[in-house]
Amino acid sequence: MEYELMLFSRYYLRPQHGAEGLLDRSAFVLLSRLENVPPMTLKELAATLRLDGSTVHRQVAALLRPELLAYAAHNGGELARRVTPTAAGRAALEQTRDTYAQGIDRVIFEWSAAKRAQFVGLLQDFNQSVEELEGSPWPRS
């Protein structure tokens, strides 16, 4: 199982060469994490993503420059600033997600609907078990 999971992560369906305007993997994960939750602080993001604070700082800065992320309105006495996806960030996330979905479709186009549903169900079970063990559920829409 470990070997197949390693291969699965390696085969993550990267866009074909020449695909432009797509988010890199770290931006894709960060924006995906923020899309269905209230704005988060960088400390909260680091804890949720299990990353070092400096890594999250760099990733957030890289998304603030092209305005894919923005600082949320400040709440009263709160010192920490919170980030949230912008409309452009959500559009980039959707475009990237659509490209990856096309890659997945190329792989599973011959699979029956039942086989597709079984695969998705097993992936959800696996991911939710990991999230439960780590105490960090991933929001799902």
GIKA-V346567 format. One record per residue. RES is the residue in one letter. SS is DSSP state (~ for helix, > for strand, _ for the rest). OMEGA is omega as a letter, one per 20 degrees, with the letter a starting at -180 (none if undefined). D_LAST is the distance of its C-alpha to the last C-alpha in whole Angstrom. Layout:
res;ss;omega;d_last
RES;SS;OMEGA;D_LAST
RES;SS;OMEGA;D_LAST
This chain:
res;ss;omega;d_last
M;_;r;28
E;~;a;28
Y;~;r;30
E;~;r;28
L;~;r;25
M;~;r;27
L;~;r;27
F;~;r;24
S;~;r;23
R;~;a;26
Y;_;r;25
Y;_;a;22
L;_;r;22
R;_;r;23
P;_;r;24
Q;_;r;27
H;_;r;30
G;_;r;30
A;_;a;27
E;_;r;27
G;_;a;24
L;_;r;22
L;_;r;20
D;_;a;22
R;~;a;20
S;~;r;20
A;~;r;19
F;~;a;16
V;~;a;15
L;~;r;16
L;~;r;14
S;~;r;11
R;~;a;11
L;~;a;12
E;_;a;9
N;_;a;7
V;_;r;10
P;_;r;13
P;_;a;16
M;>;r;17
T;>;r;21
L;~;r;22
K;~;r;23
E;~;r;20
L;~;a;18
A;~;a;21
A;~;a;21
T;~;a;17
L;~;a;18
R;_;r;21
L;_;r;23
D;_;a;27
G;~;a;27
S;~;r;29
T;~;r;26
V;~;r;23
H;~;r;26
R;~;a;27
Q;~;r;24
V;~;r;23
A;~;r;26
A;~;r;26
L;~;r;22
L;~;a;24
R;~;r;27
P;_;r;26
E;_;r;24
L;_;r;20
L;>;r;20
A;>;r;21
Y;>;a;23
A;_;r;21
A;_;a;23
H;_;r;26
N;_;r;25
G;_;a;29
G;_;a;31
E;_;a;28
L;_;a;29
A;_;r;27
R;_;a;25
R;>;r;21
V;>;a;19
T;>;r;16
P;>;r;16
T;_;r;18
A;~;r;17
A;~;r;19
G;~;r;17
R;~;r;14
A;~;r;16
A;~;r;18
L;~;r;14
E;~;r;14
Q;~;r;17
T;~;r;17
R;~;r;14
D;~;r;16
T;~;r;19
Y;~;r;18
A;~;r;17
Q;~;r;20
G;~;r;22
I;~;r;20
D;~;r;21
R;~;a;24
V;~;a;24
I;~;a;23
F;_;a;24
E;_;a;27
W;_;r;25
S;_;r;25
A;~;a;21
A;~;r;22
K;~;r;22
R;~;a;19
A;~;r;17
Q;~;a;19
F;~;r;19
V;~;r;15
G;~;r;15
L;~;r;18
L;~;r;16
Q;~;r;13
D;~;a;16
F;~;a;18
N;~;a;15
Q;~;r;14
S;~;r;18
V;~;a;18
E;~;r;16
E;~;r;18
L;~;a;21
E;~;a;20
G;_;a;19
S;_;a;16
P;_;r;13
W;_;r;10
P;_;r;7
R;_;a;4
S;_;none;0
